[in-house]
Amino acid sequence: MTKHIAIITDFGMDDTYLGMMKAAIAGISPEARIIDLTHAIPPGDVQRAAFEAWRVRSYLPPETVLLAVVDPGVGTKRRAIALKLPGLYCVGPDNGLFSFLLYSTNKYKAAELVNPHYQLQTISNTFHGRDIFAPAAAYLAQDIPLEDFGPISQELVRLPDPLLEDLGAGSIQGEIMQSDHFGNLITSIGRFDNTDDDLSFKPWIPPFSARTIIAQDYEVILPQGNVVPLGRTFGDAPKGEALAYIGSSGLLEIAINGGDAAKTLNLTPGDEIIFKLKG
């Protein structure tokens, strides 16, 4: 079966770095199907890339190879790895990029990419994406066993967990994770499933207990003390007003109807918010 290779990078589209990676893949596994997830990760933002990998995981075809290259430590002693999860392979630097994917399983194994047979002949000190990671992804797409790439390990670098804390009395504290292209603010509070007027809360960050929440009873408190109502979609708030809602990834988000919440509310990643009962 032809595997898909899904790519996340911070390369942008102005240079040929991405093109060279794809050329390296095509030279080894021309049948592989490439999915460009994003190449607009802010330079060196490993947490943003880790979050996007988690967010897209459930939509990838079975046995996809996720090739993630956000690698500010390229050329240092940080390891290059391939990782096998249930239904998914990952390739990239061992710098925490795959941390959030590991929340949902403890069934994984990783191989250090040290076998020169599965690398390009010449290895640059500054472009392992082309010379090590892209070839590894291409060979994995051809069903080369993980063990052939190098020593197997269970020890991986992990990013700190995003804030998700039970404050009691029905309140949950979280943080701003990022803003999207539209200025909508994505938080660490979730995941939620909509069930009529109730929200089924199934936390994506362990350990945290699941619960059912009556949506109309809740509101969001911003760092400055501003209260933001909980709605279902952007049009539930008047034009130019803020609202909270459950976004397409099941996480609590904050938006301005017709505006840019990140700029208007002056919130940035790491700012803390509280999801609480009204009153």
N, C-alpha and C positions, 0 to 999 in steps of 0.2 A: 504493500500500500504506500502510495506517495504521501509523505508527511508535509505538513505546513511548517514554515519557519516564520514566526511572528517577531518583529523587530521593534525595540524601543531604544532610542539613543538621545543624546544631547547634541548631536552633530549639526542640527539645522539643515538648511537646504542650499546654502550659498556655496559650499565647497564640494569636492568630489569624494569626501570620506565615505559617505554612505554608498555611493556608487561603487567604490572600490571594494567595500565589504560584499555587496551583492555580486560583483564580478567574481570574487573569490568563491562565493557559494556556487555560482553557476558553473565554474570550472570543475567543481567536484561533484555536485549534485544538480545537474541541469533540470531534472524533473521536479525538484522541490518547488512548492508553491509559496510565494512570499506574501506576507501580510504586513504592511507598514502600519504599525499602531500609532506611534508618534515619534518625531525627531525634534520636538520643540521643548523637551525637558530643559529647564534652566541649567546652564553649564555647571556640572559637578553636583547637581542636587540629587543625591542618592535617595533621600527619603521620598521625593516626588516621584522618582522612577519606580521605587518599591511600591508606592501607593497605586500608581497606574497599572503596574503588573497585577496587583491584587484585584483592582477594579475590573480588569478585562478577563480575568482568569476563567470565569464560568461561561464565557462566550467563545472560547477558543475550541476548534475541533479537537476530538480526542487524539492524544499522542502528538500534539503540536510541540515543536521545539521553540521555546521562548528565548530569543537572543537579545539580551539586555546589555548595553554598553554605555554606562555612565561611570567613568573610571578615572577620577582625579588622582588616584594612586598608581596609574600606569607606570611600569618600569621599576617600581619599588618591590619590596618583598611580599606584597599582598599576593595571595594565590589566585590563579585562574582555575575556574571549576566548571564542571558539568554536574547537574543535579537531576535526579529522577524522583518525581512525585507521582502519586496515582494519576494516570492519564496525561501527564505533562513532563516534558524535559525542559530544563533551564540551562543556559550557558551565559557566563559572564564573570566579572570579578567577584571575589569573595570579600565584599565590602558592606554587606547588609542588603544588597539589592533584592534578595529573595525572602527577606525577613517576614513580610506580611503574608506571603503565600504559605508559610509554615504554621500559621495560626490554626489552620484547618486540618492538619495532619501531623502525626509523628512518624509516619511511614515514608521515609525518604532515605536516599543515600547519595553521596557526592563523590566525584572523582576529581583529583587534581589533574589539570591538563598539562602533562609533562612529556607525553610520548611524541617525539618529533615526527613520527610517521603521519600524525594527524594535524600537522601544522604546515604553514608555508615554509619554504626552504630557508628564507632569510627572515629573521625576526627583528622588527624595529623596536627600539626602546620606548617609543611613544605611540605606537599604533597596534596594540594587541587585538583591537577589534577586527582588523583585517587579517592579521597574521596568525592569531591563535583562536579567537572566539568564532569568527565566521567559518573557518575550516571545521572546527569541532561541531558546530551546528549542522553543517552540510553532511558530515559523516554520520552524525546521529540520525539525520533524516534518511540515511541509507541502512539504518538498523545495526550499525557497529555497536557492540556491547559496551556499556559504560566502563566496565573493568579494563577495557583495552586502552583507555586514555591515560590511566595512571592510578596511583594508590587510592583506595576507597577510604572515605572518612565520614563521620557523623558530626564532626565539629565544624560549625560555620559561624562566621561573624554575624551578629544580630544587632539591628538598630534598637534604640530604646523604644519601648511601647508608647504609642500616642496616649494622651490622657483620656481615661474613661473611668470615672470613679463614682461609686454609689454614695451619695451624701445623706441617705436616709430620707424619710418622709416623702418618698416618691421623687426626689430630686437626683439628677444625674449631671455630673460635671464633665465637660469635655473641652476640646480646644479646636481652634481653626487649623485645618490641615493645609489648605491651599485655596486659591481663587482660580476659577476657570477663565476661559477666553472672554466670557461675558461679564466677569467681575462677580459672579456668584460665589459665595463662600461655602466651601465644603468642610464639614466638621467631623470629628472623630466619634460622634454619638450615633450609634446604630449597631447593627442593621435593624431596619423595621420592615415589616410586611403589612400592607394595608388590608384590613378585613372589615369592610363597611366603615363604621365610625370608630372602630378600635384599631390600635396599632400593636402588632405582635413584635416585641422587642427580643431579638436573638443576637446578642452581642458578638461582634466580630473579633474583639480583643479579649482573650481569656485572662484571668478567670472572672466571670461576671454572670450573674444569674438571669435567665430569661424571665420575661413577664409580659402581661398584657396591659396596654395603656389606653385609656379613653382620650382620644385626641383632643376633643373640645375642652378638656379640663386643663390643658397644658399651654405654657408660654415659654419664651426664651429670654433670659437676662444676659445682656451684653456687658463687657467689662466696665463701661461707664455707668452701668445701672439702667440703661435703656431697656424697656420691655418691648419685645417683638412678638406679635401674635403668631399662632400656628395655623397655617392654611393648607390647602391641597395643591394649589398651583398659583402662578404669578398673578393671574387676573383676580385672585381673591383679595388683593390689596389695591387701594386706589393708586393711580398713576403717581410714581415718585415716592411711594411709601414702602417701608420694609416689611417683609414677612419671613417666617420660617416655614419650611415644608420638607417633606421626605423626597429626596432626589432620586434619580434613576438608578443609583447604586445602592439604595436603601439606607443611606446616611442622611442625617439632618443637615439641611443646607439653609443659607440665609441669602435673600436676594432683595433687590429694589425693583419693583415693577417698572420696567422701561428704563432702568438705570444700572449703575455700576456700584454694587454693594461694597466692594473692597475699598473703593475710593471714597464713597459717600460716608461710610461708617468708620473709615480709617482703621480697619482691622487687618492684621497680618498673621501669618502662620505662627502658632504658639500662643496667641491670645486666648484666654480662657472664657468659656461661656457656661451657663447653667440652664438645663432643661428641667422645668419645675412645674408643679401644680400651681394653678392661679391662686392669688391671694397671699 
